[in-house]
Amino acid sequence: MESSFEAHRQRRSLFTASAQEYEDGRPGYPPELFELLRERCGLGPGCRVLEIGPGTGQATGPLLDAGATVVAIELGSELAELVASKYVDCDLEVVVSLFEDADLPAGEFDLVAAGTSFHWVPAERGLQRCGEALRPGGFLALWWNYFGDPARPDPFHEALQPVLRQHAPQLVDNTSAGSAGVGAHPFALDVETRVAEIDGTGLFGPVVHEAVSWTGEHTARELRRMFASFSPWMALEPDVRAAVLDDLEQLAIDQFGGVVQRPYLTPIYTAERV
């Protein structure tokens, strides 16, 4: 298991050199997600949050807006600098480190939160560290933006497949490393495995899973930036990446009038520290 994680581990470092693309391209999370964190996990004024992989702050901002104190562990120094600069006057500390290696105080957090990041962490070690960081009665919350929805049609996804087959066939419905080439995370929808991993630690009570359904709307340029921020696309040769992004943007203009609506899900897993 550990050796098979190595290629995945190397790919996650791609984000550190693409901080601005991530900032420009990634949408935030639906408001219903943070309402769920308030109701179920105690997010609110005075809540002490440990955030895993803040990226450029898509979840950090709403956590801070809720009144929480946030310690964010970010692998990439460029991403860490960007998120810190965005919230310079807020109750935020950003630590540059692998989460599995970070120096964390034990039992001091009310909520450990990971938004579209925990698939980059070795599950067994990462969940153990989450449990160690939480106080008894604190909550674990792992969620992902899944850029698709198996239950709803996605015309842009279908229209994109010939473009991918022409330029980058390895991205066609690619599910390697837990992250599909079109930005969906099958990892996030594998409920049985995610629940079993959390249960297997013996550190948490029953896992609660649900998925927030929402619709994303993007201009052709915004869509280009979002796809450019997906790690399988970052890993393409530069000329191939440019060609497929050019065609993706033109597809959005020609067939979708320059504005694309897509069905999205945000699956979330929560569990109380026992």
C-alpha positions as CSV (number, residue, x, y, z in Angstrom):
1,M,0.0,0.0,0.0
2,E,2.7,2.5,0.9
3,S,4.8,1.8,-2.3
4,S,1.7,2.3,-4.4
5,F,1.1,5.6,-2.8
6,E,4.5,7.0,-3.9
7,A,3.4,8.1,-7.4
8,H,0.4,9.7,-5.9
9,R,2.6,11.4,-3.3
10,Q,4.8,12.9,-6.0
11,R,1.8,14.2,-7.9
12,R,0.4,16.2,-5.0
13,S,3.5,18.3,-5.1
14,L,2.4,19.7,-8.4
15,F,0.1,22.2,-6.7
16,T,2.9,24.1,-5.0
17,A,4.1,25.5,-8.4
18,S,0.6,26.3,-9.6
19,A,-0.9,28.3,-6.7
20,Q,-2.3,31.1,-8.9
21,E,-4.0,28.6,-11.2
22,Y,-5.6,26.9,-8.2
23,E,-6.7,30.2,-6.9
24,D,-8.2,31.3,-10.2
25,G,-9.7,27.9,-11.1
26,R,-11.2,26.2,-8.1
27,P,-14.7,27.1,-7.0
28,G,-15.7,27.2,-3.3
29,Y,-18.0,24.9,-1.4
30,P,-21.8,25.2,-1.2
31,P,-23.1,27.1,1.8
32,E,-25.1,24.0,2.9
33,L,-21.8,22.4,3.7
34,F,-20.9,25.0,6.3
35,E,-24.4,24.9,7.7
36,L,-24.0,21.2,8.2
37,L,-20.6,21.8,10.0
38,R,-22.4,24.3,12.3
39,E,-25.2,22.0,13.2
40,R,-23.3,18.7,13.4
41,C,-19.8,19.6,14.3
42,G,-20.0,22.7,16.4
43,L,-18.4,25.1,13.9
44,G,-18.9,28.6,15.3
45,P,-17.2,31.3,17.4
46,G,-14.4,30.0,19.5
47,C,-14.2,26.6,17.6
48,R,-10.6,25.5,17.2
49,V,-10.1,24.1,13.7
50,L,-7.2,22.1,12.3
51,E,-7.5,22.3,8.5
52,I,-5.7,19.8,6.3
53,G,-4.6,21.2,2.9
54,P,-6.3,24.6,2.7
55,G,-5.1,25.1,-0.9
56,T,-5.8,28.8,-1.5
57,G,-8.5,29.0,1.1
58,Q,-11.8,27.8,-0.5
59,A,-12.8,26.4,2.9
60,T,-10.5,28.5,5.1
61,G,-12.4,31.7,4.5
62,P,-15.9,30.3,5.5
63,L,-14.4,28.6,8.5
64,L,-12.9,31.9,9.7
65,D,-16.1,33.7,8.8
66,A,-17.9,31.4,11.2
67,G,-15.8,32.6,14.0
68,A,-13.3,29.7,14.2
69,T,-9.6,29.8,15.0
70,V,-7.9,27.9,12.2
71,V,-4.5,26.2,12.1
72,A,-4.0,25.1,8.5
73,I,-1.4,22.5,7.4
74,E,-0.3,23.1,3.8
75,L,2.3,21.1,1.9
76,G,3.1,23.8,-0.7
77,S,4.9,26.9,0.4
78,E,3.5,29.0,-2.5
79,L,-0.1,27.9,-1.5
80,A,0.6,28.6,2.1
81,E,1.9,32.1,1.4
82,L,-1.2,32.8,-0.8
83,V,-3.7,31.7,1.7
84,A,-1.9,33.5,4.6
85,S,-1.9,36.7,2.6
86,K,-5.6,36.5,1.9
87,Y,-6.5,36.3,5.6
88,V,-3.7,38.3,7.1
89,D,-5.9,40.0,9.7
90,C,-7.8,36.8,10.7
91,D,-7.2,34.2,13.5
92,L,-5.3,31.9,11.1
93,E,-1.9,30.2,11.4
94,V,-0.5,28.4,8.3
95,V,2.1,25.7,8.8
96,V,4.1,24.4,5.8
97,S,4.4,20.7,6.3
98,L,3.1,17.3,5.2
99,F,0.1,16.6,7.4
100,E,1.4,13.2,8.4
101,D,4.7,14.8,9.6
102,A,3.4,18.0,11.1
103,D,4.2,18.9,14.8
104,L,0.6,19.1,16.2
105,P,-0.6,19.6,19.8
106,A,-2.5,16.6,21.1
107,G,-6.2,16.9,22.0
108,E,-6.5,20.6,21.4
109,F,-8.8,20.9,18.4
110,D,-12.6,20.9,18.3
111,L,-12.8,20.1,14.6
112,V,-10.4,18.6,12.1
113,A,-11.5,19.6,8.6
114,A,-10.2,18.5,5.1
115,G,-11.8,19.9,2.0
116,T,-10.8,18.1,-1.2
117,S,-7.5,17.2,0.3
118,F,-7.6,13.9,2.3
119,H,-7.0,11.7,-0.8
120,W,-3.5,13.1,-0.7
121,V,-2.8,11.8,2.8
122,P,-2.0,8.1,3.7
123,A,-5.3,7.2,5.2
124,E,-4.2,5.1,8.2
125,R,-1.5,7.5,9.4
126,G,-3.6,10.5,8.6
127,L,-6.7,9.4,10.5
128,Q,-4.6,8.4,13.5
129,R,-3.1,11.9,13.5
130,C,-6.6,13.4,13.2
131,G,-7.7,11.4,16.2
132,E,-4.7,12.5,18.2
133,A,-5.3,16.2,17.5
134,L,-9.0,16.2,18.5
135,R,-10.3,16.5,22.0
136,P,-12.8,13.9,23.1
137,G,-16.2,15.0,21.7
138,G,-14.5,16.9,18.8
139,F,-15.3,16.1,15.2
140,L,-13.6,14.9,12.1
141,A,-15.0,16.2,8.8
142,L,-13.7,15.1,5.5
143,W,-15.3,16.3,2.3
144,W,-14.6,16.8,-1.4
145,N,-16.0,18.8,-4.3
146,Y,-16.9,16.1,-6.9
147,F,-17.1,17.8,-10.3
148,G,-19.9,15.6,-11.6
149,D,-22.9,13.7,-10.4
150,P,-23.7,10.2,-11.5
151,A,-27.4,10.8,-11.0
152,R,-27.6,13.8,-13.3
153,P,-26.8,14.5,-17.0
154,D,-23.6,16.4,-17.7
155,P,-23.6,17.4,-21.4
156,F,-20.2,19.2,-21.1
157,H,-18.5,16.1,-19.8
158,E,-19.9,14.1,-22.7
159,A,-18.9,16.7,-25.2
160,L,-15.4,16.9,-23.8
161,Q,-14.6,13.2,-24.3
162,P,-13.6,13.4,-28.0
163,V,-11.3,16.3,-27.2
164,L,-9.6,14.2,-24.6
165,R,-9.4,11.2,-26.9
166,Q,-7.6,13.4,-29.5
167,H,-5.1,15.1,-27.2
168,A,-4.8,13.2,-24.0
169,P,-6.5,9.8,-24.0
170,Q,-5.1,9.0,-20.6
171,L,-7.6,11.5,-19.2
172,V,-10.7,9.8,-20.6
173,D,-12.6,8.7,-17.5
174,N,-9.3,8.4,-15.8
175,T,-9.7,7.3,-12.1
176,S,-6.0,6.7,-11.3
177,A,-4.7,8.1,-8.1
178,G,-8.2,8.7,-6.9
179,S,-8.7,11.7,-9.1
180,A,-10.4,11.6,-12.5
181,G,-9.0,13.6,-15.4
182,V,-12.2,15.6,-15.5
183,G,-12.0,16.7,-11.9
184,A,-14.2,14.1,-10.2
185,H,-12.9,12.1,-7.2
186,P,-14.2,8.6,-7.2
187,F,-12.3,8.3,-3.9
188,A,-14.9,10.6,-2.4
189,L,-17.9,8.5,-3.5
190,D,-16.5,5.2,-2.2
191,V,-18.6,5.4,0.9
192,E,-17.9,1.8,2.1
193,T,-14.1,2.3,2.0
194,R,-14.1,5.8,3.6
195,V,-16.3,4.7,6.4
196,A,-14.3,1.5,7.0
197,E,-11.1,3.5,7.2
198,I,-12.5,5.8,9.8
199,D,-14.1,3.0,11.8
200,G,-10.9,1.0,11.6
201,T,-9.0,3.5,13.8
202,G,-11.3,2.8,16.8
203,L,-11.0,6.5,17.6
204,F,-14.4,7.7,16.4
205,G,-18.0,7.1,16.9
206,P,-20.4,6.2,14.0
207,V,-19.5,7.9,10.7
208,V,-22.3,10.0,9.1
209,H,-22.1,10.4,5.3
210,E,-24.2,12.6,3.1
211,A,-23.7,14.5,-0.2
212,V,-24.7,18.1,-1.0
213,S,-26.0,18.4,-4.5
214,W,-25.4,21.7,-6.4
215,T,-24.8,23.2,-9.8
216,G,-21.7,24.9,-10.9
217,E,-21.7,27.7,-13.5
218,H,-18.6,28.7,-15.3
219,T,-17.6,31.0,-18.2
220,A,-15.3,29.4,-20.8
221,R,-12.3,31.1,-19.2
222,E,-13.2,30.0,-15.7
223,L,-13.7,26.5,-16.9
224,R,-10.3,26.5,-18.5
225,R,-8.7,27.7,-15.3
226,M,-10.5,25.1,-13.2
227,F,-9.4,22.2,-15.4
228,A,-5.9,23.6,-15.5
229,S,-5.9,23.2,-11.7
230,F,-6.5,19.4,-11.8
231,S,-3.4,17.4,-11.0
232,P,-3.7,14.9,-14.0
233,W,-3.8,18.0,-16.3
234,M,-0.9,19.6,-14.5
235,A,1.1,16.4,-15.2
236,L,0.6,16.6,-19.0
237,E,3.4,17.8,-21.2
238,P,3.1,21.6,-21.6
239,D,2.3,21.5,-25.4
240,V,-0.4,18.8,-24.9
241,R,-1.8,20.6,-21.9
242,A,-2.1,23.9,-23.8
243,A,-3.7,22.2,-26.8
244,V,-6.4,20.4,-24.7
245,L,-7.1,23.5,-22.7
246,D,-7.5,25.6,-25.9
247,D,-10.0,23.1,-27.3
248,L,-11.8,22.8,-24.0
249,E,-12.3,26.6,-23.9
250,Q,-13.4,26.7,-27.5
251,L,-15.8,23.9,-26.9
252,A,-17.4,25.9,-24.1
253,I,-17.8,28.8,-26.4
254,D,-19.0,27.0,-29.5
255,Q,-21.4,24.4,-28.1
256,F,-22.4,26.1,-24.8
257,G,-22.6,29.8,-25.6
258,G,-19.6,30.6,-23.4
259,V,-21.4,29.6,-20.1
260,V,-21.4,26.0,-18.9
261,Q,-23.6,24.6,-16.1
262,R,-22.5,21.3,-14.6
263,P,-23.9,19.0,-11.9
264,Y,-21.7,18.7,-8.8
265,L,-21.7,16.9,-5.5
266,T,-20.0,17.6,-2.2
267,P,-19.8,14.3,-0.3
268,I,-18.9,14.7,3.4
269,Y,-18.0,12.2,6.2
270,T,-18.2,13.3,9.8
271,A,-17.5,11.4,13.0
272,E,-17.1,12.3,16.7
273,R,-13.9,11.6,18.6
274,V,-14.6,9.2,21.4
